[in-house]
Amino acid sequence: MCLITFNWKNHPKYKLILVANRDEFFQRPSAPLHKWESGFYAGKDLKAGGTWMGVHPNGRFAALTNYRDLKNLKKNPKTRGNLVKDFLEGGSSPFDFLKRVALEKDDYEGFNLLVGEGDSVFYFSNYKEGIEEIEPGTYGLSNALLDTPWTKLTLAKSKLRQSIANDMLDPVQLMQVVHSKKMDPEELLPDTGATLYQEKHLSAQFIKIDDYYGTVNTTVLLWGNDGKIEVFERTFDQINDVTSDQKVSIQVCE
C-alpha cells in the first residue's frame, strides 16, 4: 500500500475502518484479493511472492507501505511483502513479531508496518526507533512516517472523519476518501529522490504517471466489534480503463 487512512477503536460499531490505495508499476503482476493456502485473505505480488495487506480469520491483521527514500537504495534487500505474509501466517504476538523485525530492519528497503491481533495494533518503521502501540483515533500512513502531514494524507484523514460523522460507510462511497487526483504545487513537494515530475504526480492520492506507474487498487476494510470483517477491493487497469471488484466476508474466530 502507498496511502492508508484508518480509524481504530473509535466507532460504536466498527473496531477498524480502513481505506487504502496500492500504487505499483502497471507491468508488475499481482493477484487480487483471495484466500491463501495458509488461510488468510490478501492480494499477492506475483513477482516477489508477498503481499501488502491482509487479514486472517483468527483475528490477525497486517498492512505495509514503502518508505520512499530513492537516494539510499540497498543492494539485494529482502522482500518487504513477506513481512505481512509472515505475520499473518505466524503465531507470535504483534509486539514480539515487531521486536524480531527490528533486529533485521536494515535488511529491507524503507517500510512502515502495521500489525494487529484482537484489540491491539502496533506500528513499526525501519526509519524510526521503537515500536508504537496505536491508540484509539484516526491515522494516516503514506510513504513517510505515520501521520506525516503530506497533503494527500491530511485530506484522506479529513475525508474519513467526515464519512464517519455522516455515517457514509458504504465501501464504494468510502473509496472516494483516497481518490483525489489533485497534485501539490512545487513548494509543497517532498524530496524523496524522485524527479520533480514524479514527485508532483506522486503527491496526488490517486496516481497515474504516464503509462507505467500508478494506483492499481483501492481496499476498504470494515471490522465490526462483533467480529465480522468485510473487505472490498477494486482493481484498476488504468491503461485500458477497466475495473474489477472482489469482496470477502469473514467471521473472526479468535
ZALUM-57085 format. One record per residue (C-alpha): residue number from 1; chain; x, y, z. Coordinates in Angstrom, 3 decimals, padded with zeros to 6 digits. Layout:
<atom><resi>NUM</resi><chain>A</chain><east>X</east><north>Y</north><up>Z</up></atom>
...
//
This chain:
<atom><resi>1</resi><chain>A</chain><east>000.000</east><north>000.000</north><up>000.000</up></atom>
<atom><resi>2</resi><chain>A</chain><east>001.045</east><north>003.582</north><up>-000.562</up></atom>
<atom><resi>3</resi><chain>A</chain><east>-001.736</east><north>005.515</north><up>001.142</up></atom>
<atom><resi>4</resi><chain>A</chain><east>-003.700</east><north>004.301</north><up>004.154</up></atom>
<atom><resi>5</resi><chain>A</chain><east>-006.100</east><north>006.090</north><up>006.441</up></atom>
<atom><resi>6</resi><chain>A</chain><east>-007.788</east><north>004.246</north><up>009.281</up></atom>
<atom><resi>7</resi><chain>A</chain><east>-009.961</east><north>004.751</north><up>012.313</up></atom>
<atom><resi>8</resi><chain>A</chain><east>-009.064</east><north>002.458</north><up>015.199</up></atom>
<atom><resi>9</resi><chain>A</chain><east>-011.356</east><north>001.627</north><up>018.142</up></atom>
<atom><resi>10</resi><chain>A</chain><east>-013.137</east><north>004.943</north><up>017.792</up></atom>
<atom><resi>11</resi><chain>A</chain><east>-016.574</east><north>003.970</north><up>016.463</up></atom>
<atom><resi>12</resi><chain>A</chain><east>-019.620</east><north>002.362</north><up>018.147</up></atom>
<atom><resi>13</resi><chain>A</chain><east>-019.964</east><north>-000.374</north><up>015.503</up></atom>
<atom><resi>14</resi><chain>A</chain><east>-016.527</east><north>-000.860</north><up>013.942</up></atom>
<atom><resi>15</resi><chain>A</chain><east>-013.230</east><north>-001.623</north><up>015.617</up></atom>
<atom><resi>16</resi><chain>A</chain><east>-011.332</east><north>-000.777</north><up>012.437</up></atom>
<atom><resi>17</resi><chain>A</chain><east>-012.374</east><north>001.310</north><up>009.439</up></atom>
<atom><resi>18</resi><chain>A</chain><east>-009.620</east><north>001.411</north><up>006.836</up></atom>
<atom><resi>19</resi><chain>A</chain><east>-009.306</east><north>002.776</north><up>003.293</up></atom>
<atom><resi>20</resi><chain>A</chain><east>-006.117</east><north>002.291</north><up>001.294</up></atom>
<atom><resi>21</resi><chain>A</chain><east>-004.562</east><north>002.652</north><up>-002.150</up></atom>
<atom><resi>22</resi><chain>A</chain><east>-001.873</east><north>000.444</north><up>-003.593</up></atom>
<atom><resi>23</resi><chain>A</chain><east>000.400</east><north>002.130</north><up>-006.132</up></atom>
<atom><resi>24</resi><chain>A</chain><east>002.615</east><north>-000.005</north><up>-008.333</up></atom>
<atom><resi>25</resi><chain>A</chain><east>004.239</east><north>-000.365</north><up>-011.737</up></atom>
<atom><resi>26</resi><chain>A</chain><east>001.480</east><north>-001.330</north><up>-014.151</up></atom>
<atom><resi>27</resi><chain>A</chain><east>003.530</east><north>-004.194</north><up>-015.590</up></atom>
<atom><resi>28</resi><chain>A</chain><east>004.234</east><north>-005.816</north><up>-012.205</up></atom>
<atom><resi>29</resi><chain>A</chain><east>001.986</east><north>-008.884</north><up>-011.971</up></atom>
<atom><resi>30</resi><chain>A</chain><east>-000.289</east><north>-009.384</north><up>-008.991</up></atom>
<atom><resi>31</resi><chain>A</chain><east>-003.316</east><north>-011.419</north><up>-007.967</up></atom>
<atom><resi>32</resi><chain>A</chain><east>-006.419</east><north>-009.781</north><up>-006.474</up></atom>
<atom><resi>33</resi><chain>A</chain><east>-007.861</east><north>-010.354</north><up>-003.019</up></atom>
<atom><resi>34</resi><chain>A</chain><east>-008.286</east><north>-014.094</north><up>-002.374</up></atom>
<atom><resi>35</resi><chain>A</chain><east>-007.851</east><north>-016.771</north><up>000.286</up></atom>
<atom><resi>36</resi><chain>A</chain><east>-004.283</east><north>-018.049</north><up>000.546</up></atom>
<atom><resi>37</resi><chain>A</chain><east>-003.493</east><north>-021.690</north><up>001.265</up></atom>
<atom><resi>38</resi><chain>A</chain><east>-002.393</east><north>-020.725</north><up>004.770</up></atom>
<atom><resi>39</resi><chain>A</chain><east>-005.857</east><north>-019.325</north><up>005.482</up></atom>
<atom><resi>40</resi><chain>A</chain><east>-005.572</east><north>-015.539</north><up>005.335</up></atom>
<atom><resi>41</resi><chain>A</chain><east>-007.119</east><north>-013.184</north><up>002.781</up></atom>
<atom><resi>42</resi><chain>A</chain><east>-004.974</east><north>-010.813</north><up>000.725</up></atom>
<atom><resi>43</resi><chain>A</chain><east>-003.832</east><north>-009.897</north><up>-002.737</up></atom>
<atom><resi>44</resi><chain>A</chain><east>-000.493</east><north>-011.274</north><up>-003.891</up></atom>
<atom><resi>45</resi><chain>A</chain><east>002.590</east><north>-009.826</north><up>-005.540</up></atom>
<atom><resi>46</resi><chain>A</chain><east>003.283</east><north>-012.483</north><up>-008.160</up></atom>
<atom><resi>47</resi><chain>A</chain><east>006.836</east><north>-011.266</north><up>-008.731</up></atom>
<atom><resi>48</resi><chain>A</chain><east>008.195</east><north>-011.459</north><up>-005.171</up></atom>
<atom><resi>49</resi><chain>A</chain><east>005.512</east><north>-013.618</north><up>-003.532</up></atom>
<atom><resi>50</resi><chain>A</chain><east>004.480</east><north>-011.345</north><up>-000.684</up></atom>
<atom><resi>51</resi><chain>A</chain><east>001.530</east><north>-009.054</north><up>-000.045</up></atom>
<atom><resi>52</resi><chain>A</chain><east>000.763</east><north>-005.509</north><up>001.053</up></atom>
<atom><resi>53</resi><chain>A</chain><east>-002.221</east><north>-006.044</north><up>003.329</up></atom>
<atom><resi>54</resi><chain>A</chain><east>-004.180</east><north>-008.983</north><up>004.674</up></atom>
<atom><resi>55</resi><chain>A</chain><east>-006.452</east><north>-010.307</north><up>007.378</up></atom>
<atom><resi>56</resi><chain>A</chain><east>-006.777</east><north>-013.762</north><up>008.932</up></atom>
<atom><resi>57</resi><chain>A</chain><east>-009.968</east><north>-015.302</north><up>010.358</up></atom>
<atom><resi>58</resi><chain>A</chain><east>-008.046</east><north>-015.840</north><up>013.602</up></atom>
<atom><resi>59</resi><chain>A</chain><east>-008.072</east><north>-012.061</north><up>014.117</up></atom>
<atom><resi>60</resi><chain>A</chain><east>-004.653</east><north>-011.106</north><up>012.765</up></atom>
<atom><resi>61</resi><chain>A</chain><east>-004.230</east><north>-008.076</north><up>010.507</up></atom>
<atom><resi>62</resi><chain>A</chain><east>-001.232</east><north>-006.503</north><up>008.781</up></atom>
<atom><resi>63</resi><chain>A</chain><east>-000.571</east><north>-003.715</north><up>006.282</up></atom>
<atom><resi>64</resi><chain>A</chain><east>002.582</east><north>-002.311</north><up>004.731</up></atom>
<atom><resi>65</resi><chain>A</chain><east>003.639</east><north>000.864</north><up>002.942</up></atom>
<atom><resi>66</resi><chain>A</chain><east>007.021</east><north>001.628</north><up>001.455</up></atom>
<atom><resi>67</resi><chain>A</chain><east>009.053</east><north>004.467</north><up>002.944</up></atom>
<atom><resi>68</resi><chain>A</chain><east>010.222</east><north>006.323</north><up>-000.156</up></atom>
<atom><resi>69</resi><chain>A</chain><east>013.931</east><north>007.161</north><up>000.006</up></atom>
<atom><resi>70</resi><chain>A</chain><east>015.266</east><north>006.715</north><up>-003.507</up></atom>
<atom><resi>71</resi><chain>A</chain><east>018.582</east><north>008.343</north><up>-002.549</up></atom>
<atom><resi>72</resi><chain>A</chain><east>019.548</east><north>005.424</north><up>-000.297</up></atom>
<atom><resi>73</resi><chain>A</chain><east>018.594</east><north>002.224</north><up>-002.083</up></atom>
<atom><resi>74</resi><chain>A</chain><east>020.011</east><north>-001.049</north><up>-000.759</up></atom>
<atom><resi>75</resi><chain>A</chain><east>021.735</east><north>-003.855</north><up>-002.607</up></atom>
<atom><resi>76</resi><chain>A</chain><east>019.822</east><north>-007.155</north><up>-002.587</up></atom>
<atom><resi>77</resi><chain>A</chain><east>017.242</east><north>-006.204</north><up>000.060</up></atom>
<atom><resi>78</resi><chain>A</chain><east>014.780</east><north>-008.696</north><up>001.484</up></atom>
<atom><resi>79</resi><chain>A</chain><east>011.213</east><north>-008.632</north><up>000.164</up></atom>
<atom><resi>80</resi><chain>A</chain><east>009.098</east><north>-006.287</north><up>002.268</up></atom>
<atom><resi>81</resi><chain>A</chain><east>005.870</east><north>-008.046</north><up>001.308</up></atom>
<atom><resi>82</resi><chain>A</chain><east>006.997</east><north>-011.080</north><up>003.299</up></atom>
<atom><resi>83</resi><chain>A</chain><east>006.669</east><north>-009.049</north><up>006.494</up></atom>
<atom><resi>84</resi><chain>A</chain><east>002.875</east><north>-009.030</north><up>006.094</up></atom>
<atom><resi>85</resi><chain>A</chain><east>002.758</east><north>-012.660</north><up>004.988</up></atom>
<atom><resi>86</resi><chain>A</chain><east>004.978</east><north>-013.875</north><up>007.810</up></atom>
<atom><resi>87</resi><chain>A</chain><east>002.920</east><north>-012.139</north><up>010.481</up></atom>
<atom><resi>88</resi><chain>A</chain><east>-000.388</east><north>-013.440</north><up>009.141</up></atom>
<atom><resi>89</resi><chain>A</chain><east>000.973</east><north>-016.975</north><up>008.933</up></atom>
<atom><resi>90</resi><chain>A</chain><east>002.678</east><north>-016.846</north><up>012.331</up></atom>
<atom><resi>91</resi><chain>A</chain><east>001.562</east><north>-017.176</north><up>015.920</up></atom>
<atom><resi>92</resi><chain>A</chain><east>003.654</east><north>-014.670</north><up>017.857</up></atom>
<atom><resi>93</resi><chain>A</chain><east>002.106</east><north>-011.551</north><up>019.344</up></atom>
<atom><resi>94</resi><chain>A</chain><east>002.270</east><north>-008.329</north><up>017.294</up></atom>
<atom><resi>95</resi><chain>A</chain><east>004.809</east><north>-006.812</north><up>019.677</up></atom>
<atom><resi>96</resi><chain>A</chain><east>007.051</east><north>-009.881</north><up>019.713</up></atom>
<atom><resi>97</resi><chain>A</chain><east>006.887</east><north>-010.111</north><up>015.924</up></atom>
<atom><resi>98</resi><chain>A</chain><east>007.970</east><north>-006.499</north><up>015.547</up></atom>
<atom><resi>99</resi><chain>A</chain><east>010.810</east><north>-006.986</north><up>018.027</up></atom>
<atom><resi>100</resi><chain>A</chain><east>012.192</east><north>-009.665</north><up>015.718</up></atom>
<atom><resi>101</resi><chain>A</chain><east>011.656</east><north>-007.485</north><up>012.656</up></atom>
<atom><resi>102</resi><chain>A</chain><east>013.553</east><north>-004.666</north><up>014.368</up></atom>
<atom><resi>103</resi><chain>A</chain><east>016.636</east><north>-006.894</north><up>014.622</up></atom>
<atom><resi>104</resi><chain>A</chain><east>016.790</east><north>-007.222</north><up>010.836</up></atom>
<atom><resi>105</resi><chain>A</chain><east>015.305</east><north>-003.875</north><up>009.845</up></atom>
<atom><resi>106</resi><chain>A</chain><east>018.388</east><north>-002.834</north><up>007.876</up></atom>
<atom><resi>107</resi><chain>A</chain><east>017.969</east><north>-005.803</north><up>005.530</up></atom>
<atom><resi>108</resi><chain>A</chain><east>014.934</east><north>-004.120</north><up>003.937</up></atom>
<atom><resi>109</resi><chain>A</chain><east>014.278</east><north>-001.022</north><up>001.905</up></atom>
<atom><resi>110</resi><chain>A</chain><east>012.312</east><north>001.576</north><up>003.842</up></atom>
<atom><resi>111</resi><chain>A</chain><east>008.949</east><north>000.408</north><up>005.154</up></atom>
<atom><resi>112</resi><chain>A</chain><east>006.070</east><north>001.157</north><up>007.501</up></atom>
<atom><resi>113</resi><chain>A</chain><east>004.347</east><north>-001.844</north><up>009.044</up></atom>
<atom><resi>114</resi><chain>A</chain><east>001.062</east><north>-002.156</north><up>010.928</up></atom>
<atom><resi>115</resi><chain>A</chain><east>000.354</east><north>-005.465</north><up>012.665</up></atom>
<atom><resi>116</resi><chain>A</chain><east>-002.564</east><north>-006.266</north><up>014.912</up></atom>
<atom><resi>117</resi><chain>A</chain><east>-004.383</east><north>-009.011</north><up>016.719</up></atom>
<atom><resi>118</resi><chain>A</chain><east>-007.515</east><north>-008.831</north><up>018.824</up></atom>
<atom><resi>119</resi><chain>A</chain><east>-007.689</east><north>-005.414</north><up>020.448</up></atom>
<atom><resi>120</resi><chain>A</chain><east>-004.123</east><north>-004.290</north><up>019.740</up></atom>
<atom><resi>121</resi><chain>A</chain><east>-002.414</east><north>-002.750</north><up>016.704</up></atom>
<atom><resi>122</resi><chain>A</chain><east>001.263</east><north>-001.763</north><up>016.612</up></atom>
<atom><resi>123</resi><chain>A</chain><east>003.308</east><north>000.349</north><up>014.199</up></atom>
<atom><resi>124</resi><chain>A</chain><east>006.957</east><north>-000.017</north><up>013.263</up></atom>
<atom><resi>125</resi><chain>A</chain><east>009.188</east><north>001.618</north><up>010.667</up></atom>
<atom><resi>126</resi><chain>A</chain><east>012.830</east><north>000.976</north><up>009.894</up></atom>
<atom><resi>127</resi><chain>A</chain><east>013.166</east><north>004.768</north><up>009.600</up></atom>
<atom><resi>128</resi><chain>A</chain><east>012.170</east><north>005.316</north><up>013.232</up></atom>
<atom><resi>129</resi><chain>A</chain><east>013.277</east><north>003.922</north><up>016.578</up></atom>
<atom><resi>130</resi><chain>A</chain><east>010.871</east><north>001.953</north><up>018.700</up></atom>
<atom><resi>131</resi><chain>A</chain><east>007.553</east><north>000.145</north><up>018.388</up></atom>
<atom><resi>132</resi><chain>A</chain><east>004.401</east><north>002.230</north><up>018.813</up></atom>
<atom><resi>133</resi><chain>A</chain><east>001.056</east><north>000.917</north><up>020.022</up></atom>
<atom><resi>134</resi><chain>A</chain><east>-001.826</east><north>002.567</north><up>018.200</up></atom>
<atom><resi>135</resi><chain>A</chain><east>-004.249</east><north>004.352</north><up>020.498</up></atom>
<atom><resi>136</resi><chain>A</chain><east>-007.910</east><north>004.936</north><up>019.551</up></atom>
<atom><resi>137</resi><chain>A</chain><east>-008.234</east><north>007.587</north><up>016.852</up></atom>
<atom><resi>138</resi><chain>A</chain><east>-007.844</east><north>008.382</north><up>013.157</up></atom>
<atom><resi>139</resi><chain>A</chain><east>-004.474</east><north>007.965</north><up>011.452</up></atom>
<atom><resi>140</resi><chain>A</chain><east>-002.800</east><north>008.251</north><up>008.076</up></atom>
<atom><resi>141</resi><chain>A</chain><east>000.160</east><north>006.450</north><up>006.561</up></atom>
<atom><resi>142</resi><chain>A</chain><east>001.817</east><north>007.009</north><up>003.212</up></atom>
<atom><resi>143</resi><chain>A</chain><east>005.445</east><north>006.799</north><up>002.081</up></atom>
<atom><resi>144</resi><chain>A</chain><east>006.844</east><north>008.634</north><up>005.101</up></atom>
<atom><resi>145</resi><chain>A</chain><east>006.344</east><north>008.047</north><up>008.837</up></atom>
<atom><resi>146</resi><chain>A</chain><east>002.924</east><north>007.631</north><up>010.447</up></atom>
<atom><resi>147</resi><chain>A</chain><east>000.855</east><north>010.833</north><up>010.269</up></atom>
<atom><resi>148</resi><chain>A</chain><east>003.476</east><north>012.797</north><up>008.306</up></atom>
<atom><resi>149</resi><chain>A</chain><east>001.298</east><north>015.700</north><up>007.116</up></atom>
<atom><resi>150</resi><chain>A</chain><east>001.550</east><north>015.285</north><up>003.365</up></atom>
<atom><resi>151</resi><chain>A</chain><east>-001.437</east><north>016.963</north><up>001.712</up></atom>
<atom><resi>152</resi><chain>A</chain><east>-002.946</east><north>013.754</north><up>000.365</up></atom>
<atom><resi>153</resi><chain>A</chain><east>-002.677</east><north>012.087</north><up>003.764</up></atom>
<atom><resi>154</resi><chain>A</chain><east>-004.191</east><north>015.003</north><up>005.660</up></atom>
<atom><resi>155</resi><chain>A</chain><east>-007.023</east><north>015.087</north><up>003.117</up></atom>
<atom><resi>156</resi><chain>A</chain><east>-007.612</east><north>011.342</north><up>003.493</up></atom>
<atom><resi>157</resi><chain>A</chain><east>-007.895</east><north>011.606</north><up>007.275</up></atom>
<atom><resi>158</resi><chain>A</chain><east>-010.256</east><north>014.564</north><up>006.980</up></atom>
<atom><resi>159</resi><chain>A</chain><east>-012.470</east><north>012.790</north><up>004.464</up></atom>
<atom><resi>160</resi><chain>A</chain><east>-012.556</east><north>009.638</north><up>006.571</up></atom>
<atom><resi>161</resi><chain>A</chain><east>-013.611</east><north>011.582</north><up>009.648</up></atom>
<atom><resi>162</resi><chain>A</chain><east>-016.312</east><north>013.302</north><up>007.594</up></atom>
<atom><resi>163</resi><chain>A</chain><east>-017.570</east><north>009.994</north><up>006.188</up></atom>
<atom><resi>164</resi><chain>A</chain><east>-017.789</east><north>008.539</north><up>009.690</up></atom>
<atom><resi>165</resi><chain>A</chain><east>-019.571</east><north>011.620</north><up>011.033</up></atom>
<atom><resi>166</resi><chain>A</chain><east>-022.112</east><north>011.414</north><up>008.183</up></atom>
<atom><resi>167</resi><chain>A</chain><east>-022.491</east><north>007.635</north><up>008.577</up></atom>
<atom><resi>168</resi><chain>A</chain><east>-021.369</east><north>007.149</north><up>004.959</up></atom>
<atom><resi>169</resi><chain>A</chain><east>-019.648</east><north>003.806</north><up>005.379</up></atom>
<atom><resi>170</resi><chain>A</chain><east>-020.639</east><north>002.044</north><up>002.196</up></atom>
<atom><resi>171</resi><chain>A</chain><east>-017.383</east><north>000.633</north><up>000.740</up></atom>
<atom><resi>172</resi><chain>A</chain><east>-017.892</east><north>002.203</north><up>-002.689</up></atom>
<atom><resi>173</resi><chain>A</chain><east>-018.513</east><north>005.599</north><up>-001.094</up></atom>
<atom><resi>174</resi><chain>A</chain><east>-015.514</east><north>005.184</north><up>001.197</up></atom>
<atom><resi>175</resi><chain>A</chain><east>-013.178</east><north>004.685</north><up>-001.746</up></atom>
<atom><resi>176</resi><chain>A</chain><east>-013.584</east><north>008.377</north><up>-002.538</up></atom>
<atom><resi>177</resi><chain>A</chain><east>-011.651</east><north>009.147</north><up>000.642</up></atom>
<atom><resi>178</resi><chain>A</chain><east>-008.439</east><north>008.313</north><up>-001.254</up></atom>
<atom><resi>179</resi><chain>A</chain><east>-009.360</east><north>009.116</north><up>-004.874</up></atom>
<atom><resi>180</resi><chain>A</chain><east>-008.421</east><north>012.772</north><up>-005.257</up></atom>
<atom><resi>181</resi><chain>A</chain><east>-006.254</east><north>013.423</north><up>-008.327</up></atom>
<atom><resi>182</resi><chain>A</chain><east>-005.219</east><north>016.894</north><up>-007.186</up></atom>
<atom><resi>183</resi><chain>A</chain><east>-001.444</east><north>017.419</north><up>-007.125</up></atom>
<atom><resi>184</resi><chain>A</chain><east>000.571</east><north>019.634</north><up>-004.800</up></atom>
<atom><resi>185</resi><chain>A</chain><east>002.327</east><north>022.779</north><up>-006.011</up></atom>
<atom><resi>186</resi><chain>A</chain><east>006.088</east><north>022.509</north><up>-006.290</up></atom>
<atom><resi>187</resi><chain>A</chain><east>006.782</east><north>024.289</north><up>-002.994</up></atom>
<atom><resi>188</resi><chain>A</chain><east>004.916</east><north>021.603</north><up>-001.018</up></atom>
<atom><resi>189</resi><chain>A</chain><east>006.568</east><north>018.589</north><up>-002.604</up></atom>
<atom><resi>190</resi><chain>A</chain><east>008.858</east><north>016.393</north><up>-000.504</up></atom>
<atom><resi>191</resi><chain>A</chain><east>012.327</east><north>015.467</north><up>-001.709</up></atom>
<atom><resi>192</resi><chain>A</chain><east>012.369</east><north>011.672</north><up>-001.691</up></atom>
<atom><resi>193</resi><chain>A</chain><east>014.793</east><north>011.186</north><up>-004.555</up></atom>
<atom><resi>194</resi><chain>A</chain><east>012.224</east><north>011.079</north><up>-007.335</up></atom>
<atom><resi>195</resi><chain>A</chain><east>012.272</east><north>013.586</north><up>-010.180</up></atom>
<atom><resi>196</resi><chain>A</chain><east>010.248</east><north>016.771</north><up>-009.818</up></atom>
<atom><resi>197</resi><chain>A</chain><east>007.774</east><north>015.427</north><up>-012.396</up></atom>
<atom><resi>198</resi><chain>A</chain><east>007.394</east><north>012.204</north><up>-010.440</up></atom>
<atom><resi>199</resi><chain>A</chain><east>007.129</east><north>013.924</north><up>-007.055</up></atom>
<atom><resi>200</resi><chain>A</chain><east>004.319</east><north>016.117</north><up>-008.378</up></atom>
<atom><resi>201</resi><chain>A</chain><east>002.329</east><north>013.160</north><up>-009.680</up></atom>
<atom><resi>202</resi><chain>A</chain><east>003.038</east><north>011.122</north><up>-006.547</up></atom>
<atom><resi>203</resi><chain>A</chain><east>001.543</east><north>013.918</north><up>-004.433</up></atom>
<atom><resi>204</resi><chain>A</chain><east>-001.961</east><north>013.013</north><up>-005.642</up></atom>
<atom><resi>205</resi><chain>A</chain><east>-003.982</east><north>010.396</north><up>-003.817</up></atom>
<atom><resi>206</resi><chain>A</chain><east>-004.988</east><north>008.583</north><up>-006.996</up></atom>
<atom><resi>207</resi><chain>A</chain><east>-001.859</east><north>008.395</north><up>-009.128</up></atom>
<atom><resi>208</resi><chain>A</chain><east>-001.087</east><north>007.931</north><up>-012.785</up></atom>
<atom><resi>209</resi><chain>A</chain><east>002.399</east><north>008.593</north><up>-014.112</up></atom>
<atom><resi>210</resi><chain>A</chain><east>002.163</east><north>008.194</north><up>-017.870</up></atom>
<atom><resi>211</resi><chain>A</chain><east>001.621</east><north>004.535</north><up>-018.774</up></atom>
<atom><resi>212</resi><chain>A</chain><east>003.973</east><north>002.901</north><up>-016.329</up></atom>
<atom><resi>213</resi><chain>A</chain><east>003.021</east><north>003.599</north><up>-012.689</up></atom>
<atom><resi>214</resi><chain>A</chain><east>000.030</east><north>004.497</north><up>-010.585</up></atom>
<atom><resi>215</resi><chain>A</chain><east>-002.804</east><north>003.386</north><up>-008.336</up></atom>
<atom><resi>216</resi><chain>A</chain><east>-003.690</east><north>-000.223</north><up>-009.089</up></atom>
<atom><resi>217</resi><chain>A</chain><east>-006.254</east><north>-000.932</north><up>-006.388</up></atom>
<atom><resi>218</resi><chain>A</chain><east>-008.237</east><north>000.511</north><up>-003.509</up></atom>
<atom><resi>219</resi><chain>A</chain><east>-009.207</east><north>-001.553</north><up>-000.476</up></atom>
<atom><resi>220</resi><chain>A</chain><east>-011.859</east><north>-000.826</north><up>002.132</up></atom>
<atom><resi>221</resi><chain>A</chain><east>-011.862</east><north>-002.874</north><up>005.347</up></atom>
<atom><resi>222</resi><chain>A</chain><east>-014.667</east><north>-002.718</north><up>007.903</up></atom>
<atom><resi>223</resi><chain>A</chain><east>-014.003</east><north>-004.752</north><up>011.051</up></atom>
<atom><resi>224</resi><chain>A</chain><east>-017.047</east><north>-004.871</north><up>013.278</up></atom>
<atom><resi>225</resi><chain>A</chain><east>-016.996</east><north>-005.090</north><up>017.042</up></atom>
<atom><resi>226</resi><chain>A</chain><east>-018.994</east><north>-008.287</north><up>016.545</up></atom>
<atom><resi>227</resi><chain>A</chain><east>-016.019</east><north>-009.905</north><up>014.779</up></atom>
<atom><resi>228</resi><chain>A</chain><east>-017.415</east><north>-009.643</north><up>011.263</up></atom>
<atom><resi>229</resi><chain>A</chain><east>-014.939</east><north>-008.301</north><up>008.707</up></atom>
<atom><resi>230</resi><chain>A</chain><east>-015.907</east><north>-007.004</north><up>005.286</up></atom>
<atom><resi>231</resi><chain>A</chain><east>-013.110</east><north>-006.451</north><up>002.778</up></atom>
<atom><resi>232</resi><chain>A</chain><east>-013.859</east><north>-004.757</north><up>-000.541</up></atom>
<atom><resi>233</resi><chain>A</chain><east>-011.172</east><north>-004.365</north><up>-003.193</up></atom>
<atom><resi>234</resi><chain>A</chain><east>-011.454</east><north>-002.547</north><up>-006.518</up></atom>
<atom><resi>235</resi><chain>A</chain><east>-008.641</east><north>-003.147</north><up>-009.013</up></atom>
<atom><resi>236</resi><chain>A</chain><east>-007.874</east><north>-000.537</north><up>-011.653</up></atom>
<atom><resi>237</resi><chain>A</chain><east>-006.423</east><north>-001.186</north><up>-015.087</up></atom>
<atom><resi>238</resi><chain>A</chain><east>-005.606</east><north>002.432</north><up>-015.883</up></atom>
<atom><resi>239</resi><chain>A</chain><east>-004.202</east><north>001.613</north><up>-019.300</up></atom>
<atom><resi>240</resi><chain>A</chain><east>-007.414</east><north>000.041</north><up>-020.574</up></atom>
<atom><resi>241</resi><chain>A</chain><east>-009.781</east><north>001.926</north><up>-018.229</up></atom>
<atom><resi>242</resi><chain>A</chain><east>-011.193</east><north>-001.270</north><up>-016.715</up></atom>
<atom><resi>243</resi><chain>A</chain><east>-012.071</east><north>-002.054</north><up>-013.088</up></atom>
<atom><resi>244</resi><chain>A</chain><east>-012.861</east><north>-005.290</north><up>-011.276</up></atom>
<atom><resi>245</resi><chain>A</chain><east>-014.170</east><north>-005.889</north><up>-007.767</up></atom>
<atom><resi>246</resi><chain>A</chain><east>-013.531</east><north>-008.500</north><up>-005.110</up></atom>
<atom><resi>247</resi><chain>A</chain><east>-015.363</east><north>-008.807</north><up>-001.800</up></atom>
<atom><resi>248</resi><chain>A</chain><east>-014.982</east><north>-011.189</north><up>001.126</up></atom>
<atom><resi>249</resi><chain>A</chain><east>-016.830</east><north>-011.537</north><up>004.419</up></atom>
<atom><resi>250</resi><chain>A</chain><east>-015.016</east><north>-013.099</north><up>007.350</up></atom>
<atom><resi>251</resi><chain>A</chain><east>-016.183</east><north>-014.028</north><up>010.828</up></atom>
<atom><resi>252</resi><chain>A</chain><east>-013.280</east><north>-013.826</north><up>013.218</up></atom>
<atom><resi>253</resi><chain>A</chain><east>-012.807</east><north>-016.874</north><up>015.414</up></atom>
<atom><resi>254</resi><chain>A</chain><east>-010.132</east><north>-015.817</north><up>017.890</up></atom>
//
